Amino acid sequence: MKIVIFGTGRFYQDKRHKISSDYEIIAFLDNNSALQGQSIDGALVFAPDKILQLSYDKVILMSASEEAMKSQLIELGVDKKDIWYWERFASEMYRGRLQIFCGSRNKNIYKKKVLIVSSHLNYTGGPIAAVYAAQALQARGYAVCLAAPSGEQTFIDEMSENGINILLCPVLPYVHKEELMWIRQFDTVLVNVFPMLICACGLAGIKPVLWWIHESEERLYRNIINRYEEYVKREELEDVHIYAVSKVAQSKFNSYFPNRIKKILSYGIPDQKEMDCFREITSHLVFALIGTVHPGKAQDIFVKAIGCLSGDEKKNVEFLIIGPIGGDDYGTGVREQALKEPSIHIIGPLTRDEINKAYEKIDVVICPSLEDSLPIVVTEGMMHGKVCIVSDAIGTAEYIEDGVSSLICKTGNPEDLCEKMRWVIGNREKLETMGNRARKIYEKYFTMDAFGQRLENALQETMDDFEQIRAPFS
C-alpha cells in the first residue's frame, strides 16, 4: 500500500518506528513552508495543495491537528474514504496481533467469561474504573480479561501483579475477523468509555454488549463523533445496553443520542482506608488536587484561589498538585504560576499504591473540575474519610450535602473556591466529623460489594436481552 503522511512533527516522530515496511511512504504533507521540498525518511515533503498530483492509496493523519487536516484535504478534493486517522491505519497494520499479561491464575470454575474493552491504560479515571470493574466481577466468580489498544508499562505491571488479566490489542477500537476469533470465547463484553464507540457498534449482534459511559466533555464528544461519523447512526447500536456512570455523563450522552441512556451504573472502589487513620490536625494542613494537569481539571483555578488567601492564612498550609503535567501551554502556565507560590508543590504522577500512601498526609481533596462525571479521586478521598471540596459541575456533587459531608464550590470561580478553603483553614476542629460523614457516602454508594452487585445485574440483563433477540432466529 502506498501512503502519504500528513504531519512531520512530534506525532510522526513518536510513531515512525511502528509503521510496517509493508507500507510505502511516497510523500509527506506539511503546512510549514520551511519543510516543503525537504526529504524525510527518503520521501519529499509537499504542500497539502499538491496532494492531487500524487498517486497514493491512503493519506494518514499524524498530528494533534488531525481534524483541521481532514477538513483541509476534503476542501482540496480528497475523497473522505481515502483519509485515515492513525488508529484506523494501525488497525490494518496490527490486525491479529495480541500481547497478553497474565494476572489471575485462579483455576476455579467460573460463572461467565467477561471481556472488558477500554482505551489506553494509564492512571486516569476510565481505565481505573475498568480495573475496579474487573476486580468486582472476579470477586463474584467471573473470569475477566481487560483489553486495550495500548498502555503504560508501569500501569500494566501493577495491575497484572494485582491479579488483572490484560490483553493489548493494538487494532482496537476497530474489530476485524481475526479479533472476532478470540472475542467469541467470551460470554459478554463490557465496552468502557465513549471513545470505544465503534467497538460497541462492531460487536453488537455478535455478543451481548454493555457500553459504559464515563465522559461529559463537549470537545471529546465532538471529536469522536466527527471521527467516527459513519458509525453514529448504525442500527447495531440499538442492540447495545448503554449505562452512564453518573447523571452528568447521562445528560451529555443523551444530548447527542436522545433518551438512549435511562440507567445509571456508578462504579465502586476497593476500601484502602486504615481503621482510625484520621490524621490529627494541629497546625499543618494539606490540600491536594489529584489528576492530569488539563484545562478541564482546573488546576489554574486552584492556583488562583490559593493566591486569594492572605499570607497569614497560608501559614502552616501546604497545597499539592499531583499528576502528570505536560509541556503544553496550559501545563507550562500552571507550573509557572505555582512556582511563584512557595506553599504550592507540584508532585507529578504517582502509581495507585503511591497515591493511596499519599492520602495519609492529605487532609482535604480538591476537585474544581469544569466538567467531570464522577471523578475517582473524590470517591477515594471520601473512602479515606477526607473532606472534599468539589465544583458543582461534577457528578459527585449530588451525593454531598454542602457544609455537612463536604463542601461544594461554584465552577470556574477561584474566589468561591478560596472561600471554601478559608473555611477549612479556620475550622480545623470540624474536619474529622465532616470526613467521617464523607466516609459514610462511600460506604453507602461506592463499595466494591455494592458495585459488584450493580454490575452483575447490568450484565445479566444485557445477556438476557441478547438471548431474547436471538431466540426467533435460533
C-alpha positions in Angstrom: 0.0 0.0 0.0 1.3 3.5 -0.9 0.6 6.1 1.8 1.1 9.8 2.2 1.8 11.0 5.7 0.2 14.4 6.7 2.3 15.7 9.5 6.1 15.6 10.2 6.2 16.7 13.8 6.3 15.0 17.2 3.3 12.7 16.5 5.1 11.3 13.4 8.4 11.1 15.1 6.9 9.2 18.0 5.1 6.7 15.8 7.5 6.3 12.8 9.1 3.1 14.2 5.7 1.5 14.3 5.0 1.8 10.6 5.4 -1.5 8.9 7.8 -1.9 6.0 4.8 -3.4 4.1 3.6 0.2 3.6 5.5 2.6 1.3 5.6 6.2 2.3 5.7 8.0 -1.0 5.4 11.6 0.3 4.8 13.8 3.3 2.4 16.8 3.6 3.1 19.7 5.8 1.7 23.3 6.0 5.1 24.6 7.2 6.6 26.1 4.0 10.1 25.8 5.6 9.8 22.0 5.4 8.4 21.8 1.9 10.9 20.4 -0.6 12.9 18.7 2.1 13.3 14.9 2.4 12.3 13.0 5.5 13.0 9.2 5.8 13.5 9.1 2.0 10.3 10.9 0.9 9.8 14.5 -0.1 7.6 17.0 1.9 4.9 18.7 -0.2 2.5 21.5 0.4 -1.0 20.0 1.0 -2.4 21.5 -2.2 -0.1 19.2 -4.2 -2.0 16.1 -3.0 -3.9 15.6 -6.2 -0.7 15.3 -8.1 0.4 12.3 -6.1 -0.6 8.7 -6.7 -1.4 7.0 -3.4 -3.8 4.6 -1.6 -4.4 6.4 1.7 -3.5 9.7 3.4 -2.6 9.1 7.1 -3.2 12.0 9.5 -0.4 12.2 12.1 -0.9 15.3 14.2 -2.8 16.7 17.1 -4.5 19.0 14.5 -5.9 16.0 12.6 -9.5 17.4 12.4 -8.3 20.6 10.7 -6.1 18.5 8.4 -9.0 16.3 7.4 -11.2 19.3 6.6 -8.3 20.8 4.6 -7.9 17.7 2.5 -11.6 17.4 1.8 -11.7 21.0 0.7 -8.8 20.2 -1.7 -10.9 17.4 -3.3 -9.5 14.3 -1.5 -12.2 11.6 -1.0 -13.1 11.2 2.6 -12.7 7.4 2.5 -9.1 7.8 1.5 -8.3 9.8 4.7 -7.3 7.6 7.7 -6.6 8.6 11.2 -3.6 6.9 12.8 -5.8 4.5 14.7 -7.5 3.3 11.5 -4.1 2.8 9.9 -2.7 1.0 13.0 -5.7 -1.4 13.0 -4.8 -2.5 9.5 -1.1 -3.0 10.3 -1.6 -4.9 13.6 -4.7 -7.0 12.9 -4.5 -10.3 14.6 -1.6 -9.3 17.0 -2.0 -9.7 20.7 0.2 -9.2 23.8 -1.0 -10.9 27.0 -0.1 -10.1 30.6 -1.4 -12.8 32.9 -2.7 -11.7 36.3 -5.3 -14.1 37.9 -4.3 -17.8 37.9 -7.4 -19.0 39.7 -8.4 -22.4 38.4 -11.9 -22.3 39.8 -15.0 -22.9 37.6 -16.3 -19.5 36.6 -19.8 -18.3 36.1 -19.2 -16.5 32.8 -16.3 -15.1 30.8 -16.4 -11.3 30.6 -14.2 -9.1 28.3 -13.8 -5.5 29.3 -12.6 -3.3 26.5 -11.1 0.1 27.4 -8.9 2.8 26.0 -5.2 3.4 26.6 -4.4 2.0 30.0 -3.0 4.6 32.4 -3.6 6.2 35.8 -6.7 8.1 34.7 -10.4 7.6 35.6 -11.7 5.5 32.8 -9.0 2.8 32.9 -9.0 2.7 36.7 -12.8 2.2 36.7 -12.3 -0.7 34.2 -9.8 -2.3 36.6 -12.2 -2.0 39.5 -15.0 -3.5 37.4 -12.7 -6.4 36.6 -11.9 -6.9 40.3 -15.5 -6.6 41.3 -16.5 -9.3 38.8 -13.6 -11.6 39.7 -14.7 -11.4 43.3 -18.2 -12.6 42.2 -16.8 -15.6 40.4 -16.4 -14.4 36.8 -13.4 -14.9 34.5 -12.4 -11.4 33.3 -9.9 -10.1 30.8 -9.2 -6.4 30.3 -8.3 -5.5 26.7 -7.0 -2.2 25.4 -5.1 -0.9 22.3 -2.1 0.2 24.4 -1.0 1.1 27.9 1.7 2.4 30.2 4.0 -0.4 31.2 4.0 0.7 34.9 0.2 0.5 35.0 0.1 -2.8 33.2 2.7 -4.3 35.6 1.0 -3.0 38.7 -2.5 -4.3 37.6 -1.3 -7.7 36.4 0.5 -8.1 39.7 -2.8 -7.4 41.4 -4.5 -10.2 39.6 -5.9 -8.5 36.4 -5.5 -10.3 33.1 -4.6 -7.7 30.5 -4.6 -8.2 26.7 -3.1 -5.5 24.5 -4.8 -5.5 21.1 -3.4 -2.6 19.0 -6.2 -2.7 16.4 -8.8 -1.5 19.0 -11.3 0.2 18.8 -11.6 -1.5 15.4 -12.5 -5.2 15.3 -11.6 -7.4 12.4 -12.3 -11.1 11.8 -9.0 -12.0 13.4 -10.1 -10.3 16.6 -13.6 -11.9 16.5 -11.9 -15.3 16.7 -10.8 -14.7 20.3 -13.6 -12.3 21.3 -16.2 -15.1 20.6 -14.7 -17.1 23.5 -16.3 -14.6 26.0 -19.9 -14.7 27.1 -20.4 -10.9 27.2 -18.4 -7.7 26.6 -18.3 -4.5 28.7 -17.2 -1.7 26.4 -15.7 1.0 28.6 -15.7 4.7 27.8 -17.2 6.8 24.9 -14.2 6.7 22.6 -14.7 3.0 22.1 -17.9 3.8 20.1 -17.0 1.7 17.1 -16.1 -1.3 19.2 -19.5 -1.2 20.8 -21.0 -1.0 17.3 -18.8 -3.6 15.8 -19.6 -6.2 18.5 -23.3 -5.6 18.7 -25.3 -8.5 17.4 -22.3 -10.8 17.8 -22.1 -10.7 21.6 -24.1 -9.1 24.4 -22.6 -5.6 24.8 -22.9 -3.3 27.7 -21.4 0.2 26.9 -20.4 2.1 30.0 -20.2 5.9 29.5 -18.0 8.0 31.8 -17.3 11.2 29.8 -19.0 14.6 29.9 -16.5 16.7 27.9 -18.1 18.5 25.0 -14.9 18.6 23.0 -14.4 14.9 23.3 -17.9 14.2 22.1 -17.4 16.4 19.1 -14.1 14.9 18.2 -15.2 11.3 18.5 -18.5 11.8 16.6 -16.7 13.7 13.8 -14.0 10.9 13.6 -16.4 8.0 13.6 -19.5 9.7 12.0 -20.2 6.7 9.8 -20.9 4.6 12.9 -23.0 7.1 14.9 -26.3 6.2 13.2 -25.6 2.5 12.8 -28.6 0.3 13.6 -26.4 -2.1 15.6 -26.2 0.5 18.4 -29.9 -0.1 19.1 -28.9 -3.6 20.4 -26.3 -2.2 22.9 -27.2 -1.7 26.5 -25.8 1.7 27.4 -25.3 2.9 31.0 -23.8 6.1 32.4 -21.6 6.4 35.4 -23.5 9.4 36.7 -26.3 11.8 35.8 -23.7 14.2 34.4 -22.4 11.6 31.9 -26.0 10.6 31.1 -27.1 14.1 30.3 -24.1 14.7 28.0 -24.6 11.4 26.1 -28.4 11.9 25.7 -27.8 15.4 24.3 -26.3 13.6 21.3 -28.3 10.4 21.4 -31.7 11.5 22.8 -33.2 9.3 25.5 -30.7 6.4 24.9 -29.3 6.1 28.4 -32.0 5.5 31.0 -29.9 3.8 33.7 -27.0 4.8 35.9 -24.2 2.4 36.8 -21.9 4.1 39.2 -18.5 2.4 39.9 -17.1 1.2 43.2 -13.5 1.3 44.6 -11.6 -1.0 46.9 -11.6 0.0 50.6 -8.0 1.1 51.3 -8.7 3.0 54.5 -6.9 2.0 57.6 -9.1 1.9 60.7 -8.9 5.1 62.8 -6.5 6.6 60.3 -7.6 10.2 60.8 -4.6 12.4 60.9 -5.0 14.8 63.8 -4.6 18.3 62.6 -2.8 20.6 65.0 -1.1 23.2 62.8 0.0 21.8 59.4 -2.8 21.4 56.9 -2.5 19.8 53.4 -4.8 20.4 50.4 -4.3 18.3 47.3 -5.6 18.3 43.7 -5.0 15.0 42.1 -5.3 14.4 38.3 -3.6 15.0 35.0 -2.9 18.7 34.6 -5.5 19.7 32.0 -7.8 22.7 31.5 -10.9 20.6 32.4 -9.4 19.7 35.8 -8.9 23.4 36.5 -5.6 23.4 38.2 -5.3 27.1 37.2 -8.5 27.8 39.3 -6.8 26.1 42.2 -3.7 28.2 41.9 -5.7 31.4 41.6 -7.7 30.5 44.6 -4.6 30.0 46.7 -3.4 33.4 45.6 -6.6 34.9 47.1 -5.6 33.7 50.6 -3.7 36.0 52.8 -0.1 35.3 54.0 -1.4 34.5 57.5 -4.0 32.1 56.2 -1.3 30.2 54.3 0.9 29.8 57.3 1.5 26.1 58.0 -0.7 25.2 55.0 0.6 23.1 52.0 -1.0 22.8 48.6 -0.2 19.8 46.4 -0.8 19.3 42.6 -0.4 15.6 42.0 -0.5 14.1 38.5 1.2 14.3 35.1 2.0 17.8 33.8 2.9 18.3 30.2 4.9 20.9 28.3 1.8 22.4 26.6 0.7 26.0 27.1 -1.7 25.0 29.9 0.8 22.8 31.8 3.5 25.4 31.4 1.2 28.2 32.7 0.2 26.2 35.7 3.8 25.4 36.5 5.0 29.0 36.2 2.2 30.3 38.4 2.7 27.6 41.0 6.4 28.4 41.2 5.5 31.9 42.4 3.8 30.5 45.5 6.2 28.7 48.0 3.3 26.8 49.6 2.4 25.0 46.3 4.3 21.8 45.4 4.0 20.0 42.1 4.4 16.3 42.8 4.0 14.8 39.3 2.4 11.4 38.5 2.0 8.6 41.1 1.1 4.9 40.9 -2.1 3.7 42.6 -0.1 2.4 45.5 1.8 5.7 45.9 -1.5 7.7 45.7 -3.0 5.6 48.5 0.0 6.3 50.7 -0.2 10.0 49.8 -3.7 10.1 51.3 -2.2 9.5 54.7 -0.7 13.0 54.6 -3.6 14.8 52.8 -6.3 16.5 54.8 -8.5 18.0 52.1 -9.1 16.7 48.5 -9.8 19.5 45.9 -11.7 18.9 42.7 -12.6 22.2 40.9 -13.2 20.5 37.5 -15.1 22.4 34.9 -16.8 19.2 33.9 -16.3 15.7 35.4 -18.8 12.9 35.5 -17.8 11.1 38.7 -14.1 11.7 39.5 -12.5 8.7 41.2 -10.1 10.9 43.2 -13.1 12.4 45.1 -14.5 8.9 45.8 -11.1 7.9 47.0 -11.0 11.0 49.3 -14.4 10.1 50.8 -13.3 6.5 51.2 -10.2 7.7 53.2 -12.5 9.9 55.3 -11.2 13.2 53.9 -13.1 16.4 53.5 -13.6 17.2 49.8 -14.1 20.5 48.1 -15.8 19.9 44.7 -17.2 22.1 42.0 -21.0 22.0 41.3 -20.3 20.7 37.8 -19.2 17.2 38.8 -21.4 14.2 39.3 -20.2 13.6 42.9 -21.8 16.9 44.0 -25.3 15.3 44.0 -24.1 12.9 46.8 -22.7 15.7 49.0 -24.6 17.9 51.5 -22.7 21.1 51.3 -21.1 22.1 54.6 -22.1 18.8 56.2 -20.4 15.9 54.5 -18.0 18.0 52.3 -18.0 21.4 50.5 -19.3 22.5 47.1 -17.9 25.5 45.2 -19.0 27.3 42.1 -17.5 26.0 38.9 -14.8 28.2 37.4 -14.8 30.6 40.3 -11.5 30.9 42.2 -12.9 33.4 44.7 -15.6 30.9 45.8 -13.0 28.1 46.0 -10.9 30.3 48.1 -13.8 30.9 50.5 -14.3 27.2 50.9 -10.6 26.7 51.6 -10.6 29.6 54.0 -13.5 28.0 55.9 -11.5 24.8 56.2 -8.4 26.6 57.5 -10.5 28.4 60.1 -12.5 25.3 61.2 -9.9 22.5 61.5 -11.6 21.1 64.6 -14.6 20.2 62.4 -12.7 18.3 59.7 -12.8 14.9 61.4 -16.6 14.9 61.8 -17.1 16.1 58.3 -14.6 13.5 57.0 -16.5 10.7 58.8 -19.7 11.8 57.0 -17.9 11.8 53.7 -16.8 8.2 54.5 -20.5 7.3 55.1 -21.2 8.4 51.4 -18.5 5.9 50.3 -19.9 3.1 52.4 -23.5 3.7 51.1 -22.8 4.1 47.4 -19.3 3.1 46.3 -18.1 -0.1 48.0 -16.9 -2.9 45.8 -19.7 -5.2 47.1 -22.4 -2.7 46.1 -20.7 -2.1 42.7 -20.3 -5.8 42.0 -24.0 -6.4 42.5 -25.0 -3.5 40.3 -22.5 -4.6 37.6 -23.6 -8.2 37.7 -27.3 -7.2 37.4 -26.5 -5.0 34.4 -24.5 -7.7 32.6 -27.2 -10.3 33.3 -29.8 -8.0 31.9 -27.7 -7.4 28.9 -27.2 -11.2 28.3 -30.9 -11.9 28.8 -32.0 -9.3 26.3 -29.4 -10.6 23.8 -30.8 -14.1 24.1 -34.4 -12.8 23.6 -33.4 -11.0 20.4 -31.6 -14.1 19.1 -34.3 -16.6 20.1 -36.6 -16.1 17.0 -33.6 -16.8 14.7 -32.2 -19.8 16.6 
